[in-house]
Structure formats: structure tokens, C-alpha cells
Amino acid sequence: MKKGIGILLALIMMFSLCACAKPEEQAKEAVVNMIESLKSGEYEKAATFADIDATAALGEDEESKKMIGLMFSGISYNIVSTTKVDDSTVMVKMEITNKDMGAVMEAYLGKMFEIALAVGEEMTAEEASAKSQSIMTECISDPAIGTHTELVDVKVVKVENGWQVQSDEAFTNALLGGLVSAVKSYQ
């Protein structure tokens, strides 16, 4: 009986301590959980920690899913600091490193240009799409492509069931290895 009461008291204390975790720690945990979910290909789980629609960005075919998986699998990060803004907002400063998608895009466009010149009109639209995805996957997988690192401030807000990352262009660009800025440079 005494052992049961002791275990019950230990559980109550543990849950009390968890509930009293600092907002900074809870916000940091939300960011870490989101990124780790992206790295492991659990996109719907990642969406539970952020204001994103995970299914909107995912392709339906296997090659698209493979490309997206490759884009996120190499992310590394370091949390530099957390700053409580108010009871419902925390800023998490972090350094994010990923495959340099600007370099990937350059390699991809170069290879696509070569194919366009060599093939001409001999490919169907489906064949061209499959070849395009295959080349992108090849470029993302190229070990010679370097990395892209950014220092970003990530806003995390308290919501009904926990803490949620507020995705903005800078955070998205860092997660995607500079892809957003690379695409903008081509416009």
C-alpha cells in the first residue's frame, strides 16, 4: 500500500513539474518536434507543431515524396536562445543548416537545359515530367552540393493545445536550404 502511494505521489509530482515547464522550454520543444518530424518524413505530425498544411506541399507520386524527403533529411539546427515576449509568445533564435538548394537549382537548370537541347520534342509531357523529377532528385542527392546556413528568429505562440511555430518566409527559406531566395532570384 505504501509503495502504491509513493508511486502515485511521484507521478503527481512529475506531472506537476511538466505542467510548470517554462514557456521558453515548451516553445523550444515545439520547434524541435516540428523539425525532427520533417527530418523523419512525418509531415502531418510536423503540421501539428506549426501553422502549415503539410498535405498541400506534398506531391502525390513517389518521386515527389522522395524529393521532399531528401530536402528535409539533412537539416541540422542549433538553438541559440529563447526569449519570452509575453505569456503566449516566445521567440526562438536558431541556426539552421540544410542542403544548399540554390546550388541544387543551378545544377538542375543546367541539366534540364542540356536535355532540352538534346531531346527536342521527342518526349511526351509525362516523360518530361518524370525526367525532370528524376534530375531534381539526382541534384538534391549530389554529395558535391554544399550547405546553406541561416540564423533565424522563429516565432512560437501558445495555442489551445500547446505551442505552435508561426512559419514565415525567413524560417521557410532556412528550412528549405535557401530555396525561397533562390527561386526569387530567378524571377
Accessible surface in RSA format (square Angstrom, percent):
REM  Atomic radii and reference values for relative SASA: ProtOr
REM  Chains: A
REM  Algorithm: Lee & Richards
REM  Probe-radius: 1.40
REM  Slices: 20
REM RES _ NUM      All-atoms   Total-Side   Main-Chain    Non-polar    All polar
REM                ABS   REL    ABS   REL    ABS   REL    ABS   REL    ABS   REL
RES MET A   1   189.53  98.2 138.61  91.7  50.92 121.2 117.44  99.8  72.09  95.5
RES LYS A   2   182.16  88.9 171.24 105.1  10.92  26.0 115.99 104.4  66.17  70.5
RES LYS A   3   164.61  80.3 151.21  92.8  13.40  31.9 104.46  94.0  60.15  64.1
RES GLY A   4    42.99  53.0   0.00   N/A  42.99  53.0  34.39  94.4   8.60  19.3
RES ILE A   5    84.70  48.2  83.68  62.3   1.02   2.5  84.22  60.6   0.48   1.3
RES GLY A   6    36.94  45.6   0.00   N/A  36.94  45.6  30.78  84.5   6.16  13.8
RES ILE A   7    95.89  54.6  93.17  69.4   2.72   6.5  95.24  68.6   0.64   1.7
RES LEU A   8   101.12  56.3  99.90  71.5   1.22   3.1 101.01  70.9   0.11   0.3
RES LEU A   9    99.37  55.3  99.32  71.1   0.06   0.1  99.32  69.7   0.06   0.1
RES ALA A  10    59.16  54.4  49.22  76.0   9.94  22.6  54.28  76.4   4.88  12.9
RES LEU A  11    77.68  43.3  77.23  55.2   0.45   1.1  77.59  54.5   0.08   0.2
RES ILE A  12    91.84  52.3  88.93  66.3   2.91   7.0  91.22  65.7   0.62   1.7
RES MET A  13   124.35  64.4 122.35  81.0   2.00   4.8  94.23  80.1  30.11  39.9
RES MET A  14    94.53  49.0  90.87  60.1   3.66   8.7  54.48  46.3  40.05  53.1
RES PHE A  15   126.72  63.4 122.92  76.1   3.80   9.9 123.27  74.7   3.45   9.9
RES SER A  16    55.84  47.2  48.54  64.8   7.30  16.8  33.25  70.8  22.58  31.6
RES LEU A  17   129.85  72.3 121.22  86.7   8.63  21.7 121.61  85.4   8.24  22.2
RES CYS A  18    79.11  59.8  64.68  72.1  14.43  33.9  29.10  73.7  50.02  53.9
RES ALA A  19    81.96  75.4  48.40  74.7  33.56  76.3  59.37  83.6  22.59  59.8
RES CYS A  20    99.65  75.4  71.34  79.6  28.31  66.5  29.39  74.5  70.25  75.8
RES ALA A  21    40.01  36.8  23.53  36.3  16.47  37.5  33.01  46.5   7.00  18.5
RES LYS A  22   139.49  68.0 135.48  83.1   4.01   9.5  80.10  72.1  59.38  63.3
RES PRO A  23    31.93  23.3  31.93  29.1   0.00   0.0  31.93  26.4   0.00   0.0
RES GLU A  24    38.51  22.1  38.44  29.1   0.08   0.2   8.81  17.0  29.70  24.2
RES GLU A  25    86.47  49.6  83.42  63.1   3.05   7.3  33.32  64.4  53.15  43.4
RES GLN A  26    49.70  27.8  44.54  32.6   5.16  12.3  16.47  35.1  33.23  25.2
RES ALA A  27     0.00   0.0   0.00   0.0   0.00   0.0   0.00   0.0   0.00   0.0
RES LYS A  28    64.04  31.2  64.04  39.3   0.00   0.0  18.90  17.0  45.14  48.1
RES GLU A  29   106.81  61.3 101.71  76.9   5.10  12.1  31.25  60.4  75.56  61.7
RES ALA A  30     5.30   4.9   3.24   5.0   2.06   4.7   4.95   7.0   0.35   0.9
RES VAL A  31     0.00   0.0   0.00   0.0   0.00   0.0   0.00   0.0   0.00   0.0
RES VAL A  32    42.09  27.7  42.09  38.1   0.00   0.0  42.09  36.6   0.00   0.0
RES ASN A  33    45.44  31.3  43.39  41.9   2.05   4.9   4.09   9.9  41.35  40.0
RES MET A  34     2.52   1.3   2.52   1.7   0.00   0.0   2.52   2.1   0.00   0.0
RES ILE A  35     0.00   0.0   0.00   0.0   0.00   0.0   0.00   0.0   0.00   0.0
RES GLU A  36    72.49  41.6  69.68  52.7   2.81   6.7  35.61  68.9  36.88  30.1
RES SER A  37     3.68   3.1   2.02   2.7   1.66   3.8   1.30   2.8   2.38   3.3
RES LEU A  38    10.24   5.7   9.69   6.9   0.56   1.4   9.69   6.8   0.56   1.5
RES LYS A  39    68.17  33.3  52.19  32.0  15.98  38.0  20.59  18.5  47.58  50.7
RES SER A  40    72.70  61.4  36.79  49.1  35.91  82.7  47.62 101.4  25.07  35.1
RES GLY A  41    36.16  44.6   0.00   N/A  36.16  44.6  15.62  42.9  20.54  46.0
RES GLU A  42    83.22  47.8  75.51  57.1   7.71  18.3  35.28  68.2  47.93  39.1
RES TYR A  43    27.08  12.6  24.31  13.8   2.77   7.2  22.41  16.8   4.67   5.8
RES GLU A  44   118.50  68.0 112.08  84.8   6.43  15.3  40.82  78.9  77.69  63.4
RES LYS A  45   103.47  50.5  95.65  58.7   7.83  18.6  51.77  46.6  51.71  55.1
RES ALA A  46     0.00   0.0   0.00   0.0   0.00   0.0   0.00   0.0   0.00   0.0
RES ALA A  47    21.85  20.1  14.45  22.3   7.40  16.8  14.72  20.7   7.13  18.9
RES THR A  48    97.14  69.1  67.31  68.2  29.83  71.1  71.77  96.4  25.38  38.4
RES PHE A  49    41.45  20.7  41.45  25.7   0.00   0.0  41.45  25.1   0.00   0.0
RES ALA A  50     2.37   2.2   0.00   0.0   2.37   5.4   0.00   0.0   2.37   6.3
RES ASP A  51    69.54  48.7  39.69  39.5  29.85  70.6  26.62  62.6  42.92  42.8
RES ILE A  52    60.71  34.5  40.55  30.2  20.16  48.6  48.03  34.6  12.69  34.4
RES ASP A  53    94.30  66.1  75.80  75.4  18.50  43.8  36.64  86.2  57.66  57.5
RES ALA A  54    10.37   9.5   2.46   3.8   7.91  18.0   7.60  10.7   2.77   7.3
RES THR A  55    80.16  57.0  67.37  68.3  12.79  30.5  50.81  68.3  29.35  44.4
RES ALA A  56    80.35  73.9  40.29  62.2  40.06  91.1  51.94  73.1  28.40  75.2
RES ALA A  57    80.98  74.5  54.43  84.0  26.55  60.4  65.02  91.6  15.97  42.3
RES LEU A  58    43.37  24.2  28.18  20.2  15.19  38.2  28.63  20.1  14.74  39.7
RES GLY A  59    22.93  28.3   0.00   N/A  22.93  28.3  20.12  55.2   2.80   6.3
RES GLU A  60   167.20  96.0 144.01 109.0  23.18  55.2  59.96 116.0 107.24  87.6
RES ASP A  61    64.22  45.0  56.04  55.8   8.19  19.4  46.90 110.4  17.32  17.3
RES GLU A  62   130.90  75.2 124.96  94.5   5.94  14.1  69.07 133.6  61.83  50.5
RES GLU A  63    54.06  31.0  49.93  37.8   4.14   9.8  17.33  33.5  36.74  30.0
RES SER A  64    11.54   9.8  11.54  15.4   0.00   0.0   4.04   8.6   7.50  10.5
RES LYS A  65    86.39  42.1  80.52  49.4   5.87  14.0  38.86  35.0  47.53  50.6
RES LYS A  66   116.82  57.0 104.92  64.4  11.90  28.3  66.72  60.1  50.11  53.4
RES MET A  67    31.13  16.1  31.13  20.6   0.00   0.0  29.72  25.3   1.41   1.9
RES ILE A  68    26.44  15.0  26.44  19.7   0.00   0.0  26.44  19.0   0.00   0.0
RES GLY A  69    22.62  27.9   0.00   N/A  22.62  27.9  20.94  57.5   1.67   3.7
RES LEU A  70    54.36  30.3  46.34  33.2   8.02  20.2  46.60  32.7   7.77  20.9
RES MET A  71    23.23  12.0  22.59  15.0   0.63   1.5   8.08   6.9  15.15  20.1
RES PHE A  72    24.25  12.1  24.25  15.0   0.00   0.0  24.25  14.7   0.00   0.0
RES SER A  73    61.39  51.9  43.80  58.5  17.59  40.5  30.68  65.3  30.71  43.0
RES GLY A  74    50.95  62.8   0.00   N/A  50.95  62.8  34.60  94.9  16.36  36.6
RES ILE A  75     2.56   1.5   0.00   0.0   2.56   6.2   0.00   0.0   2.56   6.9
RES SER A  76    58.17  49.2  56.26  75.1   1.91   4.4  42.21  89.9  15.96  22.4
RES TYR A  77    59.45  27.8  29.71  16.9  29.74  77.4  24.51  18.4  34.94  43.1
RES ASN A  78    84.71  58.4  81.57  78.8   3.14   7.6  21.25  51.1  63.46  61.3
RES ILE A  79    39.85  22.7  17.52  13.1  22.33  53.8  17.52  12.6  22.33  60.6
RES VAL A  80    79.02  52.0  49.09  44.4  29.93  72.1  53.01  46.1  26.01  70.6
RES SER A  81    47.39  40.0  38.72  51.7   8.66  20.0  38.57  82.1   8.82  12.4
RES THR A  82    41.37  29.4  17.86  18.1  23.51  56.0   2.51   3.4  38.86  58.7
RES THR A  83    80.53  57.3  76.93  78.0   3.61   8.6  57.16  76.8  23.37  35.3
RES LYS A  84    88.42  43.1  66.15  40.6  22.27  53.0  29.94  26.9  58.48  62.3
RES VAL A  85    86.61  57.0  55.32  50.1  31.29  75.4  60.25  52.3  26.36  71.5
RES ASP A  86    70.49  49.4  62.43  62.1   8.06  19.1  39.92  93.9  30.58  30.5
RES ASP A  87   109.64  76.8 100.95 100.5   8.69  20.5  37.14  87.4  72.50  72.3
RES SER A  88    51.17  43.2  50.55  67.5   0.62   1.4  25.22  53.7  25.95  36.4
RES THR A  89    16.62  11.8  16.62  16.9   0.00   0.0   5.36   7.2  11.26  17.0
RES VAL A  90     0.00   0.0   0.00   0.0   0.00   0.0   0.00   0.0   0.00   0.0
RES MET A  91    57.00  29.5  55.79  36.9   1.21   2.9  49.33  41.9   7.67  10.2
RES VAL A  92     0.00   0.0   0.00   0.0   0.00   0.0   0.00   0.0   0.00   0.0
RES LYS A  93    66.02  32.2  65.35  40.1   0.67   1.6  42.91  38.6  23.11  24.6
RES MET A  94     0.00   0.0   0.00   0.0   0.00   0.0   0.00   0.0   0.00   0.0
RES GLU A  95    73.65  42.3  72.51  54.9   1.14   2.7   3.00   5.8  70.64  57.7
RES ILE A  96     0.04   0.0   0.00   0.0   0.04   0.1   0.00   0.0   0.04   0.1
RES THR A  97    29.24  20.8  29.12  29.5   0.12   0.3  18.01  24.2  11.22  17.0
RES ASN A  98     1.71   1.2   0.86   0.8   0.85   2.0   0.85   2.0   0.86   0.8
RES LYS A  99    43.83  21.4  39.69  24.4   4.14   9.9  26.87  24.2  16.96  18.1
RES ASP A 100    38.05  26.7  38.05  37.9   0.00   0.0   0.04   0.1  38.02  37.9
RES MET A 101     4.01   2.1   4.01   2.7   0.00   0.0   3.26   2.8   0.75   1.0
RES GLY A 102    17.26  21.3   0.00   N/A  17.26  21.3  16.35  44.9   0.91   2.0
RES ALA A 103    32.29  29.7  25.41  39.2   6.88  15.7  28.07  39.5   4.22  11.2
RES VAL A 104     0.00   0.0   0.00   0.0   0.00   0.0   0.00   0.0   0.00   0.0
RES MET A 105    26.98  14.0  26.98  17.9   0.00   0.0  24.85  21.1   2.13   2.8
RES GLU A 106   119.09  68.4 107.49  81.3  11.60  27.6  29.68  57.4  89.41  73.0
RES ALA A 107    32.79  30.1  18.95  29.2  13.84  31.5  31.27  44.0   1.52   4.0
RES TYR A 108    31.57  14.7  31.57  18.0   0.00   0.0  13.53  10.2  18.04  22.2
RES LEU A 109    74.80  41.7  70.79  50.6   4.01  10.1  71.13  50.0   3.67   9.9
RES GLY A 110    35.15  43.3   0.00   N/A  35.15  43.3  33.03  90.7   2.11   4.7
RES LYS A 111    70.60  34.4  69.65  42.7   0.95   2.3  50.35  45.3  20.25  21.6
RES MET A 112    47.29  24.5  45.56  30.2   1.73   4.1  45.91  39.0   1.38   1.8
RES PHE A 113   131.74  65.9 127.23  78.8   4.51  11.7 131.19  79.5   0.56   1.6
RES GLU A 114   116.05  66.6 110.28  83.4   5.76  13.7  40.14  77.6  75.91  62.0
RES ILE A 115    35.33  20.1  34.34  25.6   1.00   2.4  35.33  25.4   0.00   0.0
RES ALA A 116    63.09  58.0  44.97  69.4  18.13  41.2  53.63  75.5   9.46  25.1
RES LEU A 117   129.21  72.0  99.70  71.3  29.50  74.2 102.25  71.8  26.96  72.5
RES ALA A 118    86.84  79.8  47.61  73.5  39.23  89.2  58.39  82.2  28.45  75.4
RES VAL A 119    36.30  23.9  31.28  28.3   5.02  12.1  33.30  28.9   3.01   8.2
RES GLY A 120    51.79  63.9   0.00   N/A  51.79  63.9  31.65  86.8  20.14  45.1
RES GLU A 121   177.93 102.2 144.12 109.0  33.81  80.5  63.50 122.8 114.43  93.4
RES GLU A 122   150.29  86.3 115.59  87.4  34.70  82.6  49.46  95.7 100.83  82.3
RES MET A 123    59.17  30.6  37.72  25.0  21.45  51.1  34.05  28.9  25.12  33.3
RES THR A 124    72.44  51.5  64.41  65.3   8.02  19.1  69.86  93.8   2.58   3.9
RES ALA A 125    81.07  74.5  61.33  94.6  19.74  44.9  69.25  97.5  11.83  31.3
RES GLU A 126   133.26  76.5 123.81  93.7   9.45  22.5  70.70 136.7  62.56  51.1
RES GLU A 127    91.45  52.5  84.53  63.9   6.92  16.5  38.17  73.8  53.28  43.5
RES ALA A 128    40.79  37.5  38.77  59.8   2.02   4.6  39.96  56.3   0.83   2.2
RES SER A 129    60.21  50.9  52.45  70.0   7.76  17.9  32.12  68.4  28.09  39.3
RES ALA A 130    60.38  55.5  52.01  80.3   8.37  19.0  56.70  79.8   3.68   9.8
RES LYS A 131    87.42  42.6  83.92  51.5   3.50   8.3  33.34  30.0  54.08  57.6
RES SER A 132    23.31  19.7  23.31  31.1   0.00   0.0   9.77  20.8  13.54  19.0
RES GLN A 133    40.87  22.9  39.76  29.1   1.11   2.6  10.53  22.4  30.34  23.0
RES SER A 134    53.02  44.8  49.99  66.7   3.03   7.0  17.38  37.0  35.64  49.9
RES ILE A 135     7.28   4.1   7.22   5.4   0.06   0.1   7.28   5.2   0.00   0.0
RES MET A 136    28.42  14.7  28.42  18.8   0.00   0.0  28.37  24.1   0.05   0.1
RES THR A 137     8.92   6.3   8.92   9.0   0.00   0.0   8.92  12.0   0.00   0.0
RES GLU A 138    91.85  52.7  82.19  62.2   9.67  23.0  41.25  79.8  50.60  41.3
RES CYS A 139     1.62   1.2   0.23   0.3   1.39   3.3   1.39   3.5   0.23   0.2
RES ILE A 140     2.88   1.6   1.79   1.3   1.09   2.6   1.79   1.3   1.09   3.0
RES SER A 141    56.56  47.8  35.31  47.1  21.25  48.9  35.12  74.8  21.44  30.0
RES ASP A 142    49.09  34.4  44.58  44.4   4.51  10.7  13.29  31.3  35.80  35.7
RES PRO A 143   128.13  93.4  97.98  89.3  30.16 109.6 103.89  85.8  24.25 150.7
RES ALA A 144    90.96  83.6  51.98  80.2  38.98  88.7  63.57  89.5  27.39  72.6
RES ILE A 145    25.64  14.6  14.70  10.9  10.95  26.4  16.54  11.9   9.10  24.7
RES GLY A 146    41.92  51.7   0.00   N/A  41.92  51.7  35.69  97.9   6.23  14.0
RES THR A 147    97.05  69.0  71.11  72.1  25.94  61.8  45.05  60.5  52.00  78.6
RES HIS A 148    45.06  24.6  41.27  28.7   3.80   9.7  29.50  30.4  15.57  18.1
RES THR A 149    69.51  49.4  41.47  42.0  28.04  66.8  29.93  40.2  39.58  59.8
RES GLU A 150    38.13  21.9  32.80  24.8   5.33  12.7  21.32  41.2  16.81  13.7
RES LEU A 151   106.41  59.3  75.94  54.3  30.46  76.6  75.94  53.3  30.46  82.0
RES VAL A 152     7.80   5.1   2.84   2.6   4.96  12.0   7.80   6.8   0.00   0.0
RES ASP A 153    67.50  47.3  56.45  56.2  11.05  26.1  14.72  34.7  52.78  52.6
RES VAL A 154     1.27   0.8   0.02   0.0   1.25   3.0   1.27   1.1   0.00   0.0
RES LYS A 155    96.21  46.9  94.49  58.0   1.72   4.1  37.60  33.8  58.61  62.4
RES VAL A 156     0.00   0.0   0.00   0.0   0.00   0.0   0.00   0.0   0.00   0.0
RES VAL A 157    29.00  19.1  29.00  26.3   0.00   0.0  29.00  25.2   0.00   0.0
RES LYS A 158   113.38  55.3  94.89  58.2  18.49  44.0  51.89  46.7  61.49  65.5
RES VAL A 159    50.56  33.3  38.42  34.8  12.13  29.2  47.51  41.3   3.05   8.3
RES GLU A 160   187.16 107.5 141.69 107.2  45.47 108.3  65.07 125.9 122.09  99.7
RES ASN A 161   141.47  97.6 103.35  99.9  38.12  91.8  42.40 102.1  99.06  95.7
RES GLY A 162    30.57  37.7   0.00   N/A  30.57  37.7  27.04  74.2   3.53   7.9
RES TRP A 163    21.95   8.8  10.38   5.0  11.57  27.2   9.32   5.0  12.62  20.5
RES GLN A 164    42.62  23.8  42.62  31.1   0.00   0.0   0.69   1.5  41.93  31.8
RES VAL A 165     0.00   0.0   0.00   0.0   0.00   0.0   0.00   0.0   0.00   0.0
RES GLN A 166    46.98  26.3  44.11  32.2   2.87   6.8  12.85  27.4  34.13  25.9
RES SER A 167    34.62  29.3  11.97  16.0  22.65  52.2   4.85  10.3  29.77  41.7
RES ASP A 168    73.67  51.6  63.88  63.6   9.79  23.2  41.64  98.0  32.03  31.9
RES GLU A 169    97.02  55.7  84.48  63.9  12.55  29.9  39.67  76.7  57.35  46.8
RES ALA A 170    51.30  47.2  42.41  65.5   8.88  20.2  48.87  68.8   2.43   6.4
RES PHE A 171     0.62   0.3   0.38   0.2   0.23   0.6   0.38   0.2   0.23   0.7
RES THR A 172    43.10  30.7  42.89  43.5   0.21   0.5  33.80  45.4   9.31  14.1
RES ASN A 173    14.93  10.3  14.93  14.4   0.00   0.0   3.70   8.9  11.23  10.9
RES ALA A 174     0.01   0.0   0.00   0.0   0.01   0.0   0.00   0.0   0.01   0.0
RES LEU A 175     9.78   5.4   9.78   7.0   0.00   0.0   9.78   6.9   0.00   0.0
RES LEU A 176    30.96  17.2  30.81  22.0   0.15   0.4  30.96  21.7   0.00   0.0
RES GLY A 177     0.00   0.0   0.00   N/A   0.00   0.0   0.00   0.0   0.00   0.0
RES GLY A 178     3.50   4.3   0.00   N/A   3.50   4.3   1.77   4.8   1.74   3.9
RES LEU A 179    33.79  18.8  33.79  24.2   0.00   0.0  33.79  23.7   0.00   0.0
RES VAL A 180    34.50  22.7  30.43  27.5   4.08   9.8  34.02  29.6   0.49   1.3
RES SER A 181    56.08  47.4  49.89  66.6   6.19  14.3  40.59  86.4  15.49  21.7
RES ALA A 182    11.44  10.5   4.08   6.3   7.36  16.7  11.14  15.7   0.30   0.8
RES VAL A 183    60.76  40.0  60.19  54.5   0.58   1.4  60.58  52.6   0.18   0.5
RES LYS A 184   106.28  51.8  94.58  58.0  11.70  27.9  65.82  59.2  40.46  43.1
RES SER A 185    88.63  74.9  49.08  65.5  39.55  91.1  50.42 107.4  38.22  53.5
RES TYR A 186   108.51  50.7  74.10  42.2  34.41  89.5  71.85  54.0  36.66  45.2
RES GLN A 187   170.59  95.4 103.47  75.6  67.13 159.8  70.42 149.9 100.18  76.0
END  Absolute sums over single chains surface
CHAIN  1 A    11152.4       9057.4       2095.0       6710.0       4442.4
END  Absolute sums over all chains
TOTAL         11152.4       9057.4       2095.0       6710.0       4442.4
